[in-house]
Amino acid sequence: MKIIKIKDIKSKLNKAENPLFIFDDDHDGLCSYVLLRDYIKKGRPFATKGGAILRDNRLSEKINEYNSDIIFILDVPVISQEFIDGLKCKDIVWIDHHEVVDLNGVYYYNPKIKNPKLYKPTTEICYEIVKGKDWIAGIGIIGDYKIPKFLKKLKKKYKDLFNDANTIEEIIYANKFGKLIDIINYNLKGKNKDIKKFMETIPKIKDPYEILESKTENGKFIYQRYKKFMEKYKDLLNKALESGKTKDDLFWFLYAADNDSFTGELAQEIKFKLKNKIVFVGREKSGYIRFSLRSPNIPIRDILKKVLQEFNGTGGGHELACGGSIRKNDFDEFIKSLAKEFKKKQS
């Protein structure tokens, strides 16, 4: 890999003719794309499913159909060498903030190279590169659980969206700005054609009220899609709180898959509601359980990796927020082992 500087990323953006933006399908990935797309007023979006999709040359062949002169990969934690080698485009810029990966054939920017303990969402990096809409940057950064440096400016500009909220939880779960974060997140779910329309529409939105108050057709389209998914989410949240199980400091809940995953959202909000519990939310699909894991204060990434090795599972993430996949048949033993390791960590 070749380490790239912020000024050189901006230079590549300025020279781009037919860029493709590949990004993780969450707040951070989406908002990173919007900021860069807004800056150059060109380029196509391509959302991944949890990042791990970038693993072989079958997807490379699909990406090659875009005939892009440059590809920007944003907030994607896992990319295989096979995927990169299969791309015809050889000008590839990968901007990320997860664990550092050494990959040939990419221009790589990751703040963890210099400071492994630094937590800087990809949206924050992209905002440093091009500035742009501060409310979009705020959604990406706060949605990825960090207070942006410009929060005071944002609160002054959009006072009614924040009220007196200062903590991340207060902003996300008790204010209109948190609703805006949900709106963006839920619009990345559903049918591919609707997600594609959303990704093409969101850069056209000029201010948050256009969405929150359905002031325009574009804003109305985004808000109506949010309402549809929010109803499904609330039903699942209530079921989780009513029927979830607890062992020591670990809470877990499983649900059957349909076309939409809410594991991350459920795990995050349940962690907020239960305060001191480590929260596991899993979704059963095709003989596997795909899950999200959240912790209020205990670092869990290394523990998760250790337990996953016992069961040939896959996963990773941040210190307090992880995800992964295990075989359904292994779940009972997996959850016992996980609870045991967490208990050892606290003793």
N, C-alpha and C positions, 0 to 999 in steps of 0.2 A: 504494500500500500504506500501511497504518497500522502504525507501529512499536508493539509492545505490550510491556509490562513483565511480569516474572515474577509479581508480585502480582496483576496483572490476568488473567493466564492462570488462576491458581488460583481467582479469583473466577468466571470463566466455567465452570470445571469444577464448582464448587459449585452453579451455577444450572442446569446441564445436565439435561434430562429424557430425551432420546432421542439421545445423542451417537453419532456414527460416528467410528471411528479408522481413518484411512487411513495405512499405513506401508510403508516399504521392507522387502522380504522378506529381511532379514538380522538378525544379532544386535542391532544398534543399534536398528533400527526396531521389531522385535518386543518387546524389553525396554522401550523407551519406552512402547509401548502397554500392556504389562502393569502398569507402575508407575502410569500414569494410570487405567487400568481398575480396579486394586485400590483406588485412592483413592476413587473415586466409586461403585464397585460396580454400575455399569451401563454400557451401550454395546456396540456391535457392532464386530468387527474387519473390516478389508478390506486384505489384503496386496497390494501391487503387485509387478510383476516388474521390479526394477531401477529403479524410479522413473520412467523415461521413458514409461511407459504413460499418465501423466496429460497427454495431449496433445490430445484433441478431445472434442466434445460427445456422441459416441456413448457414451463411458464416463460422461459427466455424466448421461445419461439413466438409466443403470443405477444410479448413486449416488442419483438422485432417488427411486428406488423405496423407499429406506429411510425417507423422510419425516423426516429428522433435523432437530432444532432447532439443532444445532451440529455442525460437522465439525472434527476435529483432524487435520491432516496432519503426519506425523512422519518426519523423516529422508529425505524425498523431494527429490532435487536438481533435478529438471526438471518444471515444471508450465507448461502453456501458458495464455495468457489465454483462449483459446477454451474450454478445460475449465472454468475458473472462471466464465466468463460463462454457461455452460450449466447451472450448478447453481441449483436453486430455493432451497436454503438459502443465506442471505446472511451467516450468522455463521460465518466460516471462520478458524480459527487455524492458521497454518503455522509449525511449529517445526523449524528446520533448522540445519546447521552447515557446509554446502558453500559454494560461491561465492554471493555475495549476488545476488539477483534482484529486480528492481523489477516487482511485479505488482499490478494494481489489484484491489480487492475482497477483500483478505485482511488479517487482523491478523498481522503478521510478527514473529517473534523469531529472530534469528540473531546470535550473539556476534561474528561477523566484521564486522558493521556498525561496531562500535567498534574492533575490533582485527583487521584482515585476516589477521594471522599466527597468531592464536589457534587452537588445535586443541581443540575441546571436543565430543565425541560428543553426539548428541541425548539418549541415555540419561542422560548426566551432567546435562544441562539439566533433564530431567524429574525426576531425583532431587533436584535443588535445589528444584524446585517443590513436590513432595509427599512426599519421603523414601520410606518404604516398605521393601520387602524388599531388604536390602543385597546378597544373593547374586544377585538378578536384575539389580540395577544393575551389579554386578561383571561379570556375563556380557556385558552390552551394551557396557560401557566397554572391558574388556580384549579382547573380541571385535573391537572397532573399533580395536585397537592403541593403547591408552593405559592407563597405570597409574592407577587411581583414587586419589583423595586419601585414601580410607579403607581402603587395602590392609592396613595393620597391623591395623586392627580386624577386617577380614574374615579375615585369616590366624589371628588369635587365636581367633576364633569357630569357624572351620572348619579347624583346624590340619592334620588328616589329608588335606585336599584340596589343600594347597599344599606341604607339607613345607618345604624350605628355599628354594623358588623365589622369586626376586626380579625377574628380567627377564620381559618379556612372552613371549619365546620359551620360557623355562623353564616358565612357567605353562601356556602353550597346548599345548606338545608333550611335556611330561614330567611332568604331574601330573593328578590326578583332576579338578581344576577345569577344566583344558583339555578333558578328556573331556566335562564338563558343557556347555562351550561348543559342542563338536561336536554333542552330542545336540540342543541347541536349534536349531542351524543345519540339521541334516539333517531335522528335523521340518517344515521349511518347504519340503520337496521332495515330489514325488509327486502323487497325485490330489487334485483340489480338495476333494472331500468329506473326505479324511483330513486335509488341511491345515486345513480349517475346524474339524474336531473338535479338532485339536491347539490351535488358537488359542483355542477355547472352554475347553479343559482346563487349559492352562498357568496361568491366573490362579488356579485352584483349588489348585495345588500349594503346600504350606505350607513345605517345606524341601527342600534339594537331595537329601537321602538318600531321600526318597520316590521320586525318579526313579532315582538311582544304584543303589539296592538293590531296586527294584521293590516297594516296601512296600505300595502300594495299587494298585487297578485303574487309576487315572489314571496313576500313575507307571509301571506296567508297560506300558501302551499307548504312552507316549512312548518308553520304552527299547527296546521291540521294533521300533518304526519306525526308530529310530536304527541298530540292528544291521543291518537290511536295507540301508540306504543306505551304511553304512560298508564293507560288503563290496564294493560297486560302486566306491566311491572308492579303496580300497586297490589294486584291480586296475588302475585308471587311473593311479594314482600310480606303480606299478611300471613300467607301460608307458612313462610319461613319462620316468622316470629312465633307462630302458634305450634308448629310441629318440629322445629329444629331440635337437635339433640346436643347435649353438653357432656363433656368429660374433662374434669378439672377446669383448666382455663381455655379449653378449645370448644368452640361451638361449630356444628356442621349441619348443612342442609343440602339434600339432593333433590333434583326435579327432572322430569322427563323432557327431552329435547323437542322443540318444534323448529321452525326456521330461524328463530331469533334467540340470541344468547343475552342473558342479563346477569351472568355470574359476577362480573366486575362491579356493576352498579349495586347489586344486592349485597355483596361482601362489604363494600365500602359503607353503605348506609347502616347495615346491621352492626358493623364495628362501631359506628357513631352512636347508635342507640344502646348497645350493650356496654359501652365504655371500656371495660378492662378485659374483654374476651378477644382471643385470636379467632378469627372467623374464616371458615372454609365453606365455600358454596360450589357445588358440582352439578354438572349437566350431563345426563346420560345420553350417549349417542353412539350407535354402531358398535356396541361392545366396549366402549371406552367412557371414561368420565373425564370431561374437560372442566377444569376448576380454576377458581380464583381464591387467593389466600391473603388475608389482611391482618396486620398486627398493630395494636395501639402504640407499642413502644419497644417490644423485644425484636431484635434483628432475626429475621426468619429465613432469609434466602439460603444461607449455608446449611441450615437445618433441613430445609426442604430438599436441597440437592442431595444431601446424604441419604435421606429416606427414599428418594426417587431411585437412587442407584440400587437399593435393595429389591426394587420391584420393576426394574427396567423401564421406568417412566421417564418422561421428558418435562422440562420446565425451567423456570428461572425468573428473573425480574429484578426488582429493587429490594432494598433492605427490609422495608415494611409492607411491600405490596408485590406479590408474586402470582404466577399462574403456571399451569401445566396440564399434563394428561397422563392417566394411568388406565390399565385394563380394569373393567368393571369387576371381574372376578377377584381382583386383588384388593378391592376397596376396604373391606372390613379389617384386614391385617394392616393395610396401609395407614388407616386412620388411627389404629391402636399404636403403631410405631411412631406416628407423628406426634400424638398426644404424649407419649413416653419421652420423646426427645425434648419437647417443649417443657415438660415438668423438670427434666434434668437441667435444662438451661436456667430455670428459675430457682433451683435449689442451691 
